[in-house]
């Protein structure tokens, strides 16, 4: 295992657990200790959609353990905080994580915090085991609407949001419709992908991409109404792990990946 970087060291140049990464699936070794993910979700906890300028968040009531994530690579119970999408300027790019060198049109991040050990999201983000993020990749298909219409509902609410102001009510949302039925995953210890880049995240990247159409990726249209275009002109560094364990669960088999350090844009 690589050395653990203190969360007091805010200089990202010193970090060795940075995200996102390029996942090379053929470098896999089995590990028997990972468990299936246990996701408990209550649709009544969804609250609002928020325009952040460069993207949007769908935020949840995280004052109780009504919507939580546990098991998998986690040793504690994690409470749902929010989800957001990353997308690119075209259907050929957009995802943060890269699989065997392949970039996907969009990537969903579902953000949880360790409510079993910490009192708040802000406190949890200061600790290596503070956050857990499920990453779900979306692949392009030639269909009119794609999977179950949920992304389209997000788009329609975005239009209303942009007309009416910074926030919009977003209640009783079925988050399960954004996830694949197969929850096999890769997992590694990494960082936030935005400042302050704290290495506080247990990343859980689902192996099964969800098919969506070009029409659904129209969430990128938020860029027409915002001054910050970082999400549509994305130049993220992809990090390959330096002497770190990288785990994956695949159909009851468990895989451990290790990488040498390099980065490329």
C-alpha positions as protocol buffer text, in pm:
chain_id: "A"
residue {
  index: 1
  type: UNK
  ca { x: 0 y: 0 z: 0 }
}
residue {
  index: 2
  type: UNK
  ca { x: 112 y: 354 z: -66 }
}
residue {
  index: 3
  type: UNK
  ca { x: 167 y: 608 z: 207 }
}
residue {
  index: 4
  type: UNK
  ca { x: -143 y: 778 z: 345 }
}
residue {
  index: 5
  type: UNK
  ca { x: -156 y: 1154 z: 282 }
}
residue {
  index: 6
  type: UNK
  ca { x: -270 y: 1367 z: 576 }
}
residue {
  index: 7
  type: UNK
  ca { x: -587 y: 1567 z: 515 }
}
residue {
  index: 8
  type: UNK
  ca { x: -405 y: 1863 z: 674 }
}
residue {
  index: 9
  type: UNK
  ca { x: -179 y: 1874 z: 367 }
}
residue {
  index: 10
  type: UNK
  ca { x: -390 y: 2070 z: 120 }
}
residue {
  index: 11
  type: UNK
  ca { x: -123 y: 2087 z: -152 }
}
residue {
  index: 12
  type: UNK
  ca { x: -264 y: 1866 z: -426 }
}
residue {
  index: 13
  type: UNK
  ca { x: 85 y: 1827 z: -576 }
}
residue {
  index: 14
  type: UNK
  ca { x: 177 y: 1613 z: -274 }
}
residue {
  index: 15
  type: UNK
  ca { x: -124 y: 1386 z: -299 }
}
residue {
  index: 16
  type: UNK
  ca { x: -86 y: 1025 z: -412 }
}
residue {
  index: 17
  type: UNK
  ca { x: -452 y: 916 z: -397 }
}
residue {
  index: 18
  type: UNK
  ca { x: -597 y: 1158 z: -654 }
}
residue {
  index: 19
  type: UNK
  ca { x: -905 y: 1099 z: -867 }
}
residue {
  index: 20
  type: UNK
  ca { x: -1026 y: 1033 z: -1132 }
}
residue {
  index: 21
  type: UNK
  ca { x: -822 y: 742 z: -1266 }
}
residue {
  index: 22
  type: UNK
  ca { x: -795 y: 525 z: -1576 }
}
residue {
  index: 23
  type: UNK
  ca { x: -913 y: 174 z: -1482 }
}
residue {
  index: 24
  type: UNK
  ca { x: -726 y: -104 z: -1662 }
}
residue {
  index: 25
  type: UNK
  ca { x: -945 y: -410 z: -1616 }
}
residue {
  index: 26
  type: UNK
  ca { x: -689 y: -668 z: -1731 }
}
residue {
  index: 27
  type: UNK
  ca { x: -464 y: -579 z: -1437 }
}
residue {
  index: 28
  type: UNK
  ca { x: -707 y: -748 z: -1200 }
}
residue {
  index: 29
  type: UNK
  ca { x: -638 y: -987 z: -912 }
}
residue {
  index: 30
  type: UNK
  ca { x: -906 y: -1147 z: -697 }
}
residue {
  index: 31
  type: UNK
  ca { x: -978 y: -1038 z: -339 }
}
residue {
  index: 32
  type: UNK
  ca { x: -1229 y: -1245 z: -135 }
}
residue {
  index: 33
  type: UNK
  ca { x: -1323 y: -979 z: 120 }
}
residue {
  index: 34
  type: UNK
  ca { x: -1543 y: -738 z: -76 }
}
residue {
  index: 35
  type: UNK
  ca { x: -1918 y: -762 z: -23 }
}
residue {
  index: 36
  type: UNK
  ca { x: -2214 y: -673 z: -245 }
}
residue {
  index: 37
  type: UNK
  ca { x: -2335 y: -316 z: -207 }
}
residue {
  index: 38
  type: UNK
  ca { x: -2630 y: -260 z: 24 }
}
residue {
  index: 39
  type: UNK
  ca { x: -2831 y: 45 z: -84 }
}
residue {
  index: 40
  type: UNK
  ca { x: -3126 y: 163 z: 123 }
}
residue {
  index: 41
  type: UNK
  ca { x: -3315 y: 443 z: -47 }
}
residue {
  index: 42
  type: UNK
  ca { x: -3626 y: 639 z: 48 }
}
residue {
  index: 43
  type: UNK
  ca { x: -3761 y: 860 z: -237 }
}
residue {
  index: 44
  type: UNK
  ca { x: -3915 y: 1100 z: 16 }
}
residue {
  index: 45
  type: UNK
  ca { x: -3566 y: 1224 z: 109 }
}
residue {
  index: 46
  type: UNK
  ca { x: -3511 y: 1406 z: -223 }
}
residue {
  index: 47
  type: UNK
  ca { x: -3550 y: 1780 z: -171 }
}
residue {
  index: 48
  type: UNK
  ca { x: -3430 y: 2014 z: -446 }
}
residue {
  index: 49
  type: UNK
  ca { x: -3221 y: 2067 z: -757 }
}
residue {
  index: 50
  type: UNK
  ca { x: -2960 y: 2342 z: -732 }
}
residue {
  index: 51
  type: UNK
  ca { x: -2788 y: 2530 z: -1015 }
}
residue {
  index: 52
  type: UNK
  ca { x: -2421 y: 2565 z: -917 }
}
residue {
  index: 53
  type: UNK
  ca { x: -2323 y: 2748 z: -1236 }
}
residue {
  index: 54
  type: UNK
  ca { x: -2087 y: 2482 z: -1373 }
}
residue {
  index: 55
  type: UNK
  ca { x: -2329 y: 2194 z: -1304 }
}
residue {
  index: 56
  type: UNK
  ca { x: -2630 y: 2106 z: -1091 }
}
residue {
  index: 57
  type: UNK
  ca { x: -2683 y: 1904 z: -773 }
}
residue {
  index: 58
  type: UNK
  ca { x: -2989 y: 1709 z: -668 }
}
residue {
  index: 59
  type: UNK
  ca { x: -2984 y: 1736 z: -290 }
}
residue {
  index: 60
  type: UNK
  ca { x: -3136 y: 1509 z: -25 }
}
residue {
  index: 61
  type: UNK
  ca { x: -3240 y: 1534 z: 338 }
}
residue {
  index: 62
  type: UNK
  ca { x: -2938 y: 1389 z: 521 }
}
residue {
  index: 63
  type: UNK
  ca { x: -3052 y: 1455 z: 878 }
}
residue {
  index: 64
  type: UNK
  ca { x: -3138 y: 1087 z: 932 }
}
residue {
  index: 65
  type: UNK
  ca { x: -3040 y: 744 z: 800 }
}
residue {
  index: 66
  type: UNK
  ca { x: -3340 y: 702 z: 571 }
}
residue {
  index: 67
  type: UNK
  ca { x: -3122 y: 672 z: 258 }
}
residue {
  index: 68
  type: UNK
  ca { x: -2791 y: 499 z: 326 }
}
residue {
  index: 69
  type: UNK
  ca { x: -2512 y: 296 z: 166 }
}
residue {
  index: 70
  type: UNK
  ca { x: -2330 y: 14 z: 346 }
}
residue {
  index: 71
  type: UNK
  ca { x: -2129 y: -306 z: 292 }
}
residue {
  index: 72
  type: UNK
  ca { x: -1929 y: -334 z: -30 }
}
residue {
  index: 73
  type: UNK
  ca { x: -1582 y: -199 z: 61 }
}
residue {
  index: 74
  type: UNK
  ca { x: -1725 y: 10 z: 346 }
}
residue {
  index: 75
  type: UNK
  ca { x: -1687 y: -52 z: 719 }
}
residue {
  index: 76
  type: UNK
  ca { x: -1946 y: 206 z: 825 }
}
residue {
  index: 77
  type: UNK
  ca { x: -2289 y: 333 z: 727 }
}
residue {
  index: 78
  type: UNK
  ca { x: -2290 y: 624 z: 481 }
}
residue {
  index: 79
  type: UNK
  ca { x: -2577 y: 870 z: 441 }
}
residue {
  index: 80
  type: UNK
  ca { x: -2695 y: 1004 z: 103 }
}
residue {
  index: 81
  type: UNK
  ca { x: -2610 y: 1373 z: 50 }
}
residue {
  index: 82
  type: UNK
  ca { x: -2653 y: 1454 z: -321 }
}
residue {
  index: 83
  type: UNK
  ca { x: -2597 y: 1342 z: -676 }
}
residue {
  index: 84
  type: UNK
  ca { x: -2472 y: 1523 z: -985 }
}
residue {
  index: 85
  type: UNK
  ca { x: -2363 y: 1450 z: -1341 }
}
residue {
  index: 86
  type: UNK
  ca { x: -2043 y: 1517 z: -1531 }
}
residue {
  index: 87
  type: UNK
  ca { x: -2072 y: 1555 z: -1908 }
}
residue {
  index: 88
  type: UNK
  ca { x: -1869 y: 1685 z: -2201 }
}
residue {
  index: 89
  type: UNK
  ca { x: -1910 y: 1912 z: -2501 }
}
residue {
  index: 90
  type: UNK
  ca { x: -2007 y: 1614 z: -2721 }
}
residue {
  index: 91
  type: UNK
  ca { x: -2123 y: 1253 z: -2692 }
}
residue {
  index: 92
  type: UNK
  ca { x: -1761 y: 1139 z: -2730 }
}
residue {
  index: 93
  type: UNK
  ca { x: -1643 y: 1259 z: -2390 }
}
residue {
  index: 94
  type: UNK
  ca { x: -1775 y: 1361 z: -2053 }
}
residue {
  index: 95
  type: UNK
  ca { x: -1701 y: 1093 z: -1795 }
}
residue {
  index: 96
  type: UNK
  ca { x: -1438 y: 1153 z: -1529 }
}
residue {
  index: 97
  type: UNK
  ca { x: -1325 y: 793 z: -1490 }
}
residue {
  index: 98
  type: UNK
  ca { x: -1184 y: 618 z: -1795 }
}
residue {
  index: 99
  type: UNK
  ca { x: -1216 y: 242 z: -1852 }
}
residue {
  index: 100
  type: UNK
  ca { x: -934 y: 78 z: -2051 }
}
residue {
  index: 101
  type: UNK
  ca { x: -871 y: 413 z: -2217 }
}
residue {
  index: 102
  type: UNK
  ca { x: -1237 y: 459 z: -2313 }
}
residue {
  index: 103
  type: UNK
  ca { x: -1422 y: 778 z: -2219 }
}
residue {
  index: 104
  type: UNK
  ca { x: -1802 y: 776 z: -2180 }
}
residue {
  index: 105
  type: UNK
  ca { x: -2055 y: 1053 z: -2262 }
}
residue {
  index: 106
  type: UNK
  ca { x: -2153 y: 1113 z: -1899 }
}
residue {
  index: 107
  type: UNK
  ca { x: -2090 y: 1000 z: -1543 }
}
residue {
  index: 108
  type: UNK
  ca { x: -2324 y: 1008 z: -1246 }
}
residue {
  index: 109
  type: UNK
  ca { x: -2180 y: 1064 z: -897 }
}
residue {
  index: 110
  type: UNK
  ca { x: -2392 y: 973 z: -593 }
}
residue {
  index: 111
  type: UNK
  ca { x: -2230 y: 1123 z: -285 }
}
residue {
  index: 112
  type: UNK
  ca { x: -2257 y: 977 z: 67 }
}
residue {
  index: 113
  type: UNK
  ca { x: -2091 y: 1066 z: 398 }
}
residue {
  index: 114
  type: UNK
  ca { x: -1996 y: 855 z: 699 }
}
residue {
  index: 115
  type: UNK
  ca { x: -2279 y: 926 z: 943 }
}
residue {
  index: 116
  type: UNK
  ca { x: -2176 y: 643 z: 1173 }
}
residue {
  index: 117
  type: UNK
  ca { x: -1848 y: 814 z: 1270 }
}
residue {
  index: 118
  type: UNK
  ca { x: -1899 y: 1186 z: 1199 }
}
residue {
  index: 119
  type: UNK
  ca { x: -2156 y: 1449 z: 1288 }
}
residue {
  index: 120
  type: UNK
  ca { x: -2181 y: 1625 z: 952 }
}
residue {
  index: 121
  type: UNK
  ca { x: -2082 y: 1609 z: 586 }
}
residue {
  index: 122
  type: UNK
  ca { x: -1831 y: 1890 z: 640 }
}
residue {
  index: 123
  type: UNK
  ca { x: -1661 y: 1705 z: 925 }
}
residue {
  index: 124
  type: UNK
  ca { x: -1659 y: 1376 z: 735 }
}
residue {
  index: 125
  type: UNK
  ca { x: -1485 y: 1538 z: 436 }
}
residue {
  index: 126
  type: UNK
  ca { x: -1179 y: 1602 z: 655 }
}
residue {
  index: 127
  type: UNK
  ca { x: -1113 y: 1230 z: 710 }
}
residue {
  index: 128
  type: UNK
  ca { x: -988 y: 951 z: 479 }
}
residue {
  index: 129
  type: UNK
  ca { x: -1299 y: 739 z: 546 }
}
residue {
  index: 130
  type: UNK
  ca { x: -1536 y: 1034 z: 539 }
}
residue {
  index: 131
  type: UNK
  ca { x: -1706 y: 1008 z: 200 }
}
residue {
  index: 132
  type: UNK
  ca { x: -1818 y: 736 z: -39 }
}
residue {
  index: 133
  type: UNK
  ca { x: -1914 y: 807 z: -400 }
}
residue {
  index: 134
  type: UNK
  ca { x: -2087 y: 570 z: -640 }
}
residue {
  index: 135
  type: UNK
  ca { x: -1984 y: 644 z: -998 }
}
residue {
  index: 136
  type: UNK
  ca { x: -2210 y: 524 z: -1279 }
}
residue {
  index: 137
  type: UNK
  ca { x: -2104 y: 556 z: -1643 }
}
residue {
  index: 138
  type: UNK
  ca { x: -2348 y: 626 z: -1925 }
}
residue {
  index: 139
  type: UNK
  ca { x: -2294 y: 496 z: -2279 }
}
residue {
  index: 140
  type: UNK
  ca { x: -2456 y: 634 z: -2594 }
}
residue {
  index: 141
  type: UNK
  ca { x: -2729 y: 450 z: -2787 }
}
residue {
  index: 142
  type: UNK
  ca { x: -2946 y: 545 z: -3085 }
}
residue {
  index: 143
  type: UNK
  ca { x: -3281 y: 562 z: -2906 }
}
residue {
  index: 144
  type: UNK
  ca { x: -3527 y: 846 z: -2870 }
}
residue {
  index: 145
  type: UNK
  ca { x: -3530 y: 852 z: -2492 }
}
residue {
  index: 146
  type: UNK
  ca { x: -3313 y: 581 z: -2337 }
}
residue {
  index: 147
  type: UNK
  ca { x: -3355 y: 437 z: -1988 }
}
residue {
  index: 148
  type: UNK
  ca { x: -3691 y: 496 z: -1818 }
}
residue {
  index: 149
  type: UNK
  ca { x: -3709 y: 868 z: -1880 }
}
residue {
  index: 150
  type: UNK
  ca { x: -3551 y: 971 z: -1549 }
}
residue {
  index: 151
  type: UNK
  ca { x: -3270 y: 1176 z: -1704 }
}
residue {
  index: 152
  type: UNK
  ca { x: -3532 y: 1357 z: -1914 }
}
residue {
  index: 153
  type: UNK
  ca { x: -3716 y: 1454 z: -1598 }
}
residue {
  index: 154
  type: UNK
  ca { x: -3393 y: 1605 z: -1469 }
}
residue {
  index: 155
  type: UNK
  ca { x: -3359 y: 1803 z: -1794 }
}
residue {
  index: 156
  type: UNK
  ca { x: -3714 y: 1940 z: -1770 }
}
residue {
  index: 157
  type: UNK
  ca { x: -3659 y: 2043 z: -1411 }
}
residue {
  index: 158
  type: UNK
  ca { x: -3335 y: 2209 z: -1515 }
}
residue {
  index: 159
  type: UNK
  ca { x: -3522 y: 2423 z: -1768 }
}
residue {
  index: 160
  type: UNK
  ca { x: -3766 y: 2527 z: -1496 }
}
residue {
  index: 161
  type: UNK
  ca { x: -3476 y: 2587 z: -1258 }
}
residue {
  index: 162
  type: UNK
  ca { x: -3292 y: 2811 z: -1500 }
}
residue {
  index: 163
  type: UNK
  ca { x: -3601 y: 3020 z: -1564 }
}
residue {
  index: 164
  type: UNK
  ca { x: -3716 y: 3049 z: -1203 }
}
residue {
  index: 165
  type: UNK
  ca { x: -3387 y: 3090 z: -1016 }
}
residue {
  index: 166
  type: UNK
  ca { x: -3106 y: 2908 z: -839 }
}
residue {
  index: 167
  type: UNK
  ca { x: -3311 y: 2626 z: -687 }
}
residue {
  index: 168
  type: UNK
  ca { x: -3619 y: 2422 z: -766 }
}
residue {
  index: 169
  type: UNK
  ca { x: -3818 y: 2168 z: -570 }
}
residue {
  index: 170
  type: UNK
  ca { x: -3727 y: 1810 z: -664 }
}
residue {
  index: 171
  type: UNK
  ca { x: -3923 y: 1565 z: -449 }
}
residue {
  index: 172
  type: UNK
  ca { x: -4004 y: 1193 z: -443 }
}
residue {
  index: 173
  type: UNK
  ca { x: -3731 y: 1116 z: -694 }
}
residue {
  index: 174
  type: UNK
  ca { x: -3662 y: 750 z: -774 }
}
residue {
  index: 175
  type: UNK
  ca { x: -3282 y: 744 z: -770 }
}
residue {
  index: 176
  type: UNK
  ca { x: -3283 y: 368 z: -833 }
}
residue {
  index: 177
  type: UNK
  ca { x: -3386 y: 435 z: -1193 }
}
residue {
  index: 178
  type: UNK
  ca { x: -3047 y: 594 z: -1261 }
}
residue {
  index: 179
  type: UNK
  ca { x: -2857 y: 278 z: -1162 }
}
residue {
  index: 180
  type: UNK
  ca { x: -2804 y: -51 z: -1348 }
}
residue {
  index: 181
  type: UNK
  ca { x: -2959 y: -369 z: -1214 }
}
residue {
  index: 182
  type: UNK
  ca { x: -2612 y: -523 z: -1193 }
}
residue {
  index: 183
  type: UNK
  ca { x: -2416 y: -350 z: -915 }
}
residue {
  index: 184
  type: UNK
  ca { x: -2077 y: -516 z: -970 }
}
residue {
  index: 185
  type: UNK
  ca { x: -1812 y: -254 z: -907 }
}
residue {
  index: 186
  type: UNK
  ca { x: -1453 y: -139 z: -892 }
}
residue {
  index: 187
  type: UNK
  ca { x: -1340 y: 43 z: -578 }
}
residue {
  index: 188
  type: UNK
  ca { x: -1036 y: 242 z: -466 }
}
residue {
  index: 189
  type: UNK
  ca { x: -939 y: 510 z: -217 }
}
residue {
  index: 190
  type: UNK
  ca { x: -921 y: 847 z: -390 }
}
residue {
  index: 191
  type: UNK
  ca { x: -1004 y: 1213 z: -372 }
}
residue {
  index: 192
  type: UNK
  ca { x: -1257 y: 1480 z: -447 }
}
residue {
  index: 193
  type: UNK
  ca { x: -1225 y: 1580 z: -814 }
}
residue {
  index: 194
  type: UNK
  ca { x: -1275 y: 1948 z: -732 }
}
residue {
  index: 195
  type: UNK
  ca { x: -1104 y: 2176 z: -482 }
}
residue {
  index: 196
  type: UNK
  ca { x: -987 y: 2116 z: -211 }
}
residue {
  index: 197
  type: UNK
  ca { x: -907 y: 1767 z: -355 }
}
residue {
  index: 198
  type: UNK
  ca { x: -910 y: 1603 z: -11 }
}
residue {
  index: 199
  type: UNK
  ca { x: -831 y: 1231 z: -26 }
}
residue {
  index: 200
  type: UNK
  ca { x: -1142 y: 1140 z: 169 }
}
residue {
  index: 201
  type: UNK
  ca { x: -1335 y: 933 z: -85 }
}
residue {
  index: 202
  type: UNK
  ca { x: -1398 y: 561 z: -116 }
}
residue {
  index: 203
  type: UNK
  ca { x: -1479 y: 543 z: -486 }
}
residue {
  index: 204
  type: UNK
  ca { x: -1722 y: 273 z: -604 }
}
residue {
  index: 205
  type: UNK
  ca { x: -1735 y: 273 z: -985 }
}
residue {
  index: 206
  type: UNK
  ca { x: -2006 y: 48 z: -1126 }
}
residue {
  index: 207
  type: UNK
  ca { x: -1895 y: -182 z: -1406 }
}
residue {
  index: 208
  type: UNK
  ca { x: -2218 y: -178 z: -1605 }
}
residue {
  index: 209
  type: UNK
  ca { x: -2272 y: 137 z: -1807 }
}
residue {
  index: 210
  type: UNK
  ca { x: -2630 y: 256 z: -1854 }
}
residue {
  index: 211
  type: UNK
  ca { x: -2742 y: 326 z: -2213 }
}
residue {
  index: 212
  type: UNK
  ca { x: -2877 y: 673 z: -2283 }
}
residue {
  index: 213
  type: UNK
  ca { x: -2953 y: 865 z: -2600 }
}
residue {
  index: 214
  type: UNK
  ca { x: -2807 y: 1189 z: -2729 }
}
residue {
  index: 215
  type: UNK
  ca { x: -3138 y: 1353 z: -2638 }
}
residue {
  index: 216
  type: UNK
  ca { x: -3085 y: 1266 z: -2274 }
}
residue {
  index: 217
  type: UNK
  ca { x: -2734 y: 1405 z: -2264 }
}
residue {
  index: 218
  type: UNK
  ca { x: -2894 y: 1744 z: -2336 }
}
residue {
  index: 219
  type: UNK
  ca { x: -2828 y: 1818 z: -1968 }
}
residue {
  index: 220
  type: UNK
  ca { x: -2522 y: 1990 z: -2117 }
}
residue {
  index: 221
  type: UNK
  ca { x: -2759 y: 2266 z: -2228 }
}
residue {
  index: 222
  type: UNK
  ca { x: -2715 y: 2419 z: -1882 }
}
residue {
  index: 223
  type: UNK
  ca { x: -2396 y: 2570 z: -2027 }
}
residue {
  index: 224
  type: UNK
  ca { x: -2602 y: 2811 z: -2239 }
}
residue {
  index: 225
  type: UNK
  ca { x: -2727 y: 2976 z: -1922 }
}
residue {
  index: 226
  type: UNK
  ca { x: -2414 y: 2983 z: -1705 }
}
residue {
  index: 227
  type: UNK
  ca { x: -2091 y: 3179 z: -1709 }
}
residue {
  index: 228
  type: UNK
  ca { x: -1874 y: 2892 z: -1587 }
}
residue {
  index: 229
  type: UNK
  ca { x: -1820 y: 2635 z: -1863 }
}
residue {
  index: 230
  type: UNK
  ca { x: -1579 y: 2402 z: -1685 }
}
residue {
  index: 231
  type: UNK
  ca { x: -1814 y: 2109 z: -1722 }
}
residue {
  index: 232
  type: UNK
  ca { x: -1841 y: 2142 z: -2101 }
}
residue {
  index: 233
  type: UNK
  ca { x: -1474 y: 2214 z: -2167 }
}
residue {
  index: 234
  type: UNK
  ca { x: -1339 y: 1953 z: -1932 }
}
residue {
  index: 235
  type: UNK
  ca { x: -961 y: 1915 z: -1907 }
}
residue {
  index: 236
  type: UNK
  ca { x: -935 y: 1678 z: -1612 }
}
residue {
  index: 237
  type: UNK
  ca { x: -616 y: 1498 z: -1527 }
}
residue {
  index: 238
  type: UNK
  ca { x: -661 y: 1123 z: -1518 }
}
residue {
  index: 239
  type: UNK
  ca { x: -448 y: 971 z: -1243 }
}
residue {
  index: 240
  type: UNK
  ca { x: -311 y: 619 z: -1239 }
}
residue {
  index: 241
  type: UNK
  ca { x: -261 y: 495 z: -887 }
}
residue {
  index: 242
  type: UNK
  ca { x: 85 y: 485 z: -732 }
}
residue {
  index: 243
  type: UNK
  ca { x: 136 y: 164 z: -530 }
}
residue {
  index: 244
  type: UNK
  ca { x: -228 y: 162 z: -420 }
}
residue {
  index: 245
  type: UNK
  ca { x: -470 y: -128 z: -395 }
}
residue {
  index: 246
  type: UNK
  ca { x: -750 y: -106 z: -649 }
}
residue {
  index: 247
  type: UNK
  ca { x: -1033 y: -352 z: -593 }
}
residue {
  index: 248
  type: UNK
  ca { x: -1317 y: -476 z: -805 }
}
residue {
  index: 249
  type: UNK
  ca { x: -1611 y: -705 z: -745 }
}
residue {
  index: 250
  type: UNK
  ca { x: -1723 y: -900 z: -1051 }
}
residue {
  index: 251
  type: UNK
  ca { x: -1996 y: -1163 z: -1033 }
}
residue {
  index: 252
  type: UNK
  ca { x: -1891 y: -1288 z: -688 }
}
residue {
  index: 253
  type: UNK
  ca { x: -1521 y: -1267 z: -781 }
}
residue {
  index: 254
  type: UNK
  ca { x: -1293 y: -1005 z: -632 }
}
residue {
  index: 255
  type: UNK
  ca { x: -1012 y: -830 z: -815 }
}
residue {
  index: 256
  type: UNK
  ca { x: -715 y: -623 z: -699 }
}
residue {
  index: 257
  type: UNK
  ca { x: -550 y: -380 z: -942 }
}
residue {
  index: 258
  type: UNK
  ca { x: -220 y: -198 z: -892 }
}
residue {
  index: 259
  type: UNK
  ca { x: -76 y: 78 z: -1110 }
}
residue {
  index: 260
  type: UNK
  ca { x: 240 y: 280 z: -1153 }
}
residue {
  index: 261
  type: UNK
  ca { x: 206 y: 658 z: -1130 }
}
residue {
  index: 262
  type: UNK
  ca { x: 155 y: 862 z: -1445 }
}
residue {
  index: 263
  type: UNK
  ca { x: -85 y: 1127 z: -1559 }
}
residue {
  index: 264
  type: UNK
  ca { x: -209 y: 1247 z: -1890 }
}
residue {
  index: 265
  type: UNK
  ca { x: -468 y: 1490 z: -2016 }
}
